[in-house]
Amino acid sequence: MAARLKDVAALAGVSVRTVSNVVSNSATVAPATRDRVMAAVEELGYRPNLAARNLRQGRTGLIGVVVPEIHSPYFGALAGHLIDAARQRGWTVLLERTGGRPELERRLLEGSEGHQVDGLIVSPWSTSPAELASLAGGLPLVVLGELEPHGSIDHVALDNVAAARAAAHHLAGLGRRRVAAVGLQPALGHGTAELRAEGFRQGLREAGLGPVAEVEVADLHRTEGARAMRELLPAAPDAVFCFSDELALGALRVAAERGVRVPDDLVLMGFDDIEDGRFCAPSLTTIAPDRAQIAERAVQCLTERVLGRLDALPGRRITVPHRLLVRESTGGPATPV
C-alpha cells in the first residue's frame, strides 16, 4: 500500500501539516526538521502528486538552471548540487548551458517569459543584472557570481577577493618571492577574474611583494594553463597562483615537461577544488568553495521568491564560505585517495 502523509509524519515525529509544508514548499521549515521529514519520505517511498499540486498552485514544478559550461568539472559538480537541492524541495530542474555567449544568455531569459519554468538560477558571464531583470519579465531569478544585486534578484557568491588574498598569503608565507598569477580574463564582464587578481595583489602587497608576472588567458581550461606556463617560465617564478584548478593542471604538466620540480623549484596552486586535483601527482593545493552551500542557498532563495514570500524585499547578496586546502604542490601532505 502506498505511503500517506500521516505515515511520513509518524515516522518523522512531526505533524501532518509540517510534512505537507515540506513536500509542498508552502512554508519555511527548520533545516533539521526538513531533513528528518525528507529522510522519512525516502524511507517510506512517499511520492506526492506533484503535477496536481502544481496545477492547483498555478506553477509548473520546473526551475531552470543556466550555466556557462557543463563540461567544466566545477560547473558540472555545481549543477549536480543544484539538482539535488531542488529535488529536496520538490522541483525538477531543466539544465541549459550558454558558453558565456551573450546572445544565448539573453535568448534563454527571453524564452523563460512564457513561464515554462517557475524561476531561474543563472550564472551569467555577459549579461548585466539590469538586463537580466528586464529580459526575465518578472520571473523569479537568482544569480550566481559577482554581479551586484538589482531589483529583487538575489545573488549567491564566493568572496573571491578574500579567497585570492588567502592564496597569496599562503604562497608568500612559504618564503617564495617571485610569485606569478595565471588567469586574468579582461574580455569577460562577469568580474570573477578581476576580483581574484585584486585579492592576489592585495595579499602580495601585505607581504611586501608584487607579482613577478600576470598572464592573461582565453578561458580557464587546461590547454590555456599549459600555454600560460610556457609563456611564464622565462620569468623564473618560484610560485604560481592559477585562477582555476584546470589552469593549474595544464601548468603542472608543462612544469614536468620542462624539468621544473613541484614543489621544490616551483610551488603551484589552483582554485575550485575539482576532483582531479586530489588525484594528480603532486596533488594540488587549492581554494575550495562550498559548492553544496552555493546550491542550497540559491535554491532556497529561488523557492522563497517563487512562493512570493519576499516580494517586498530588495535583492540579497549571500556570500558562501571557502577553504584553503594545502596539498603536495605547495609542500603539504599527500592527499588520501
C-alpha positions in Angstrom: 0.0 0.0 0.0 1.3 3.5 -0.9 2.7 5.6 1.9 0.5 8.5 3.1 1.3 11.9 4.6 0.3 10.6 8.1 2.7 7.7 7.7 5.6 10.1 7.0 4.5 12.3 9.9 4.5 9.4 12.3 8.0 8.2 11.2 9.5 11.7 11.3 7.8 12.6 14.6 6.1 15.7 13.3 2.6 16.9 12.4 0.9 16.1 9.1 0.9 19.9 8.4 4.7 20.0 8.8 5.1 17.2 6.3 2.8 18.9 3.9 4.8 22.2 4.3 8.0 20.4 3.5 6.8 18.5 0.4 4.9 21.5 -1.0 7.3 24.2 -0.1 4.4 26.2 1.2 6.1 27.4 4.4 9.5 27.8 5.9 10.6 24.7 7.9 13.7 24.4 10.1 16.5 22.6 8.2 16.8 19.8 10.8 13.1 19.2 10.6 13.1 19.3 6.8 16.0 16.7 6.8 14.1 14.4 9.1 10.9 14.7 7.0 12.8 14.1 3.8 14.6 11.0 5.3 11.1 9.6 6.2 9.9 10.4 2.7 12.7 8.4 1.2 12.5 5.5 3.6 8.7 5.1 3.0 8.9 5.8 -0.7 6.2 8.5 -0.3 5.6 10.3 -3.6 3.3 13.4 -3.6 1.2 14.1 -6.6 3.4 17.0 -7.8 1.5 17.5 -11.0 -1.8 18.0 -9.3 -0.2 20.3 -6.6 1.4 22.5 -9.2 -1.7 22.7 -11.3 -3.7 23.9 -8.2 -1.0 26.5 -7.4 -0.5 27.7 -10.9 3.1 26.5 -11.2 4.9 24.1 -13.5 7.1 22.5 -10.8 10.1 23.2 -13.0 13.0 25.6 -12.4 15.7 26.4 -14.9 19.5 26.3 -14.2 21.6 28.2 -16.7 25.4 27.8 -16.5 28.2 28.8 -18.9 29.6 25.2 -19.2 28.7 21.7 -18.3 32.0 20.0 -19.4 33.9 22.0 -16.8 34.4 19.9 -13.6 33.4 22.9 -11.4 30.2 23.7 -13.2 29.3 20.1 -13.6 29.7 19.4 -9.9 27.7 22.6 -9.1 24.9 21.6 -11.4 24.7 18.3 -9.6 24.4 20.0 -6.2 21.7 22.3 -7.6 19.7 19.4 -8.9 19.9 17.7 -5.5 18.9 20.8 -3.6 16.0 21.4 -6.0 14.8 17.8 -5.7 14.7 18.0 -1.9 12.1 20.8 -2.4 10.1 19.0 -5.0 11.4 20.9 -8.0 12.5 19.4 -11.3 15.5 21.1 -13.0 15.9 22.0 -16.6 19.6 22.5 -17.3 21.0 24.7 -20.1 24.5 26.0 -21.0 25.4 29.2 -22.7 29.2 29.1 -23.3 29.1 32.6 -21.8 27.7 33.9 -25.1 25.5 37.0 -24.6 23.1 36.1 -27.3 22.4 32.7 -25.7 22.1 34.2 -22.2 19.5 36.7 -23.5 17.6 34.2 -25.6 17.2 31.8 -22.7 16.0 34.6 -20.4 13.6 35.9 -23.0 12.3 32.4 -23.6 11.5 32.0 -19.9 8.9 34.8 -20.1 6.3 32.3 -21.2 6.6 30.7 -17.8 7.7 27.3 -18.9 9.6 27.4 -15.6 8.7 28.8 -12.3 12.1 30.5 -11.8 15.7 30.6 -12.9 19.1 30.2 -11.3 21.6 31.8 -13.7 25.4 32.0 -13.8 25.9 34.8 -16.4 29.1 35.8 -18.0 27.9 38.6 -20.3 24.6 40.0 -19.2 24.2 42.7 -16.6 21.7 42.5 -13.7 19.5 45.2 -15.2 19.3 43.3 -18.4 18.6 40.1 -16.6 15.7 41.6 -14.8 14.3 43.2 -17.9 14.6 40.1 -20.1 13.1 37.7 -17.5 9.9 39.8 -17.4 9.3 39.4 -13.7 10.2 35.7 -13.5 11.9 35.0 -10.1 15.7 34.9 -10.6 18.7 34.0 -8.5 22.2 34.9 -9.9 25.4 33.0 -9.2 28.5 35.1 -9.4 30.0 38.6 -8.9 27.3 40.9 -10.3 25.7 43.4 -7.9 22.1 42.8 -6.8 19.5 44.6 -8.9 15.8 44.9 -8.0 14.6 41.7 -6.4 17.3 39.4 -7.9 19.2 37.6 -5.2 22.9 36.9 -5.7 24.9 34.0 -4.2 28.6 34.3 -4.5 32.0 33.5 -3.1 34.2 36.2 -1.7 36.8 36.0 -4.5 38.9 38.8 -3.2 39.3 37.2 0.3 39.9 33.8 -1.3 42.7 35.0 -3.6 44.2 37.1 -0.8 44.5 33.9 1.3 46.2 32.2 -1.7 48.8 35.0 -1.9 49.4 34.9 1.8 49.9 31.1 1.6 52.5 31.4 -1.2 54.3 34.3 0.4 54.3 32.5 3.7 56.3 29.7 2.2 59.1 32.2 1.7 58.5 32.5 -2.1 59.3 35.9 -3.5 58.8 35.6 -7.3 55.1 35.0 -7.3 53.0 35.0 -10.5 49.4 34.7 -11.4 47.7 32.9 -14.3 44.0 33.6 -15.2 43.2 37.2 -16.0 40.3 37.5 -18.4 39.8 41.1 -19.5 37.5 40.2 -22.3 34.8 38.8 -19.9 32.4 41.1 -18.0 31.4 38.9 -15.0 34.3 40.1 -12.8 35.5 36.9 -11.2 39.0 37.0 -12.6 39.3 40.7 -11.8 38.3 40.1 -8.2 40.8 37.2 -7.9 43.5 39.4 -9.3 42.6 42.2 -6.9 42.8 39.8 -3.9 46.0 38.3 -5.2 47.7 41.7 -5.4 46.4 42.7 -2.0 47.8 39.6 -0.4 51.2 40.2 -2.0 51.3 43.8 -1.0 50.6 42.9 2.6 53.7 40.5 2.3 55.8 43.3 0.9 55.8 41.8 -2.6 54.4 42.5 -6.1 53.6 40.0 -8.8 56.5 39.0 -11.0 54.1 38.4 -13.8 50.3 38.1 -14.6 49.3 36.1 -17.6 46.0 36.5 -19.4 44.0 33.5 -20.7 41.2 33.0 -23.1 39.5 30.5 -20.7 40.1 28.6 -17.5 40.9 25.2 -19.0 44.0 23.0 -19.1 45.2 24.0 -22.6 45.3 27.6 -21.6 47.1 26.7 -18.3 49.8 24.9 -20.3 50.2 27.8 -22.8 50.4 30.3 -19.9 53.1 28.3 -18.1 55.2 28.1 -21.3 54.9 31.9 -21.5 55.7 32.3 -17.8 58.7 30.1 -17.3 61.3 32.6 -18.7 60.3 35.0 -15.9 61.6 32.3 -13.5 58.8 32.4 -10.9 59.1 30.4 -7.7 55.3 30.3 -7.1 52.3 30.4 -9.3 48.6 31.0 -8.4 46.2 29.8 -11.1 42.7 31.1 -11.1 41.2 27.6 -11.6 42.4 24.1 -10.9 42.1 23.3 -14.6 44.6 26.0 -15.4 46.9 24.6 -12.7 46.7 21.1 -14.1 47.8 22.4 -17.5 50.6 24.4 -15.9 51.7 21.4 -13.8 52.1 19.3 -17.0 54.3 21.8 -18.7 56.4 22.2 -15.5 57.0 18.4 -15.6 57.9 18.5 -19.3 60.5 21.3 -18.7 62.1 19.6 -15.7 60.8 22.1 -13.1 60.2 20.2 -9.9 57.0 21.0 -8.0 57.1 21.9 -5.1 60.9 22.1 -4.9 61.7 24.6 -7.6 58.2 25.9 -8.0 55.1 25.8 -5.8 51.8 25.9 -7.6 48.1 26.2 -6.6 44.7 26.4 -8.2 41.1 27.4 -7.3 37.9 25.4 -7.3 38.8 22.0 -5.6 37.9 19.8 -8.6 38.3 16.1 -8.1 41.3 15.8 -10.5 43.3 17.9 -8.1 43.3 15.2 -5.5 44.5 12.6 -7.9 47.3 14.3 -9.8 50.9 14.0 -8.8 51.7 16.1 -6.9 48.2 16.7 -5.5 47.0 20.2 -6.0 46.8 22.9 -3.3 43.6 24.8 -4.0 40.9 27.2 -2.8 37.7 25.2 -2.2 34.4 27.0 -2.5 31.5 25.4 -0.6 29.6 24.3 -3.7 26.9 22.4 -1.7 26.2 25.7 0.2 26.1 27.7 -3.0 23.4 25.3 -4.4 21.5 25.1 -1.1 21.3 28.9 -0.7 20.5 29.5 -4.3 17.6 27.0 -4.4 16.3 28.3 -1.1 16.3 31.9 -2.3 14.6 30.9 -5.5 12.0 28.9 -3.6 11.2 31.9 -1.4 10.8 34.2 -4.4 8.6 31.7 -6.3 6.4 31.4 -3.3 6.1 35.1 -3.1 7.4 35.4 0.5 9.9 38.1 -0.2 8.1 40.3 -2.8 8.7 43.5 -0.8 12.4 42.8 -0.2 15.2 44.0 -2.4 17.8 41.6 -3.8 20.0 40.0 -1.3 23.8 39.2 -1.6 24.7 36.0 0.0 28.4 35.1 0.5 29.3 31.5 1.0 32.4 30.2 2.7 35.7 28.9 1.2 38.7 26.9 2.5 42.4 26.8 1.7 43.3 23.1 1.1 47.1 22.7 1.3 48.4 19.7 -0.6 51.6 18.4 -2.1 52.0 21.1 -4.8 52.9 23.7 -2.1 54.7 21.3 0.2 51.6 19.9 2.0 50.9 16.3 2.9 50.0 13.6 0.4 46.3 13.5 -0.2 44.4 10.3 0.6 42.6 8.9 -2.4 
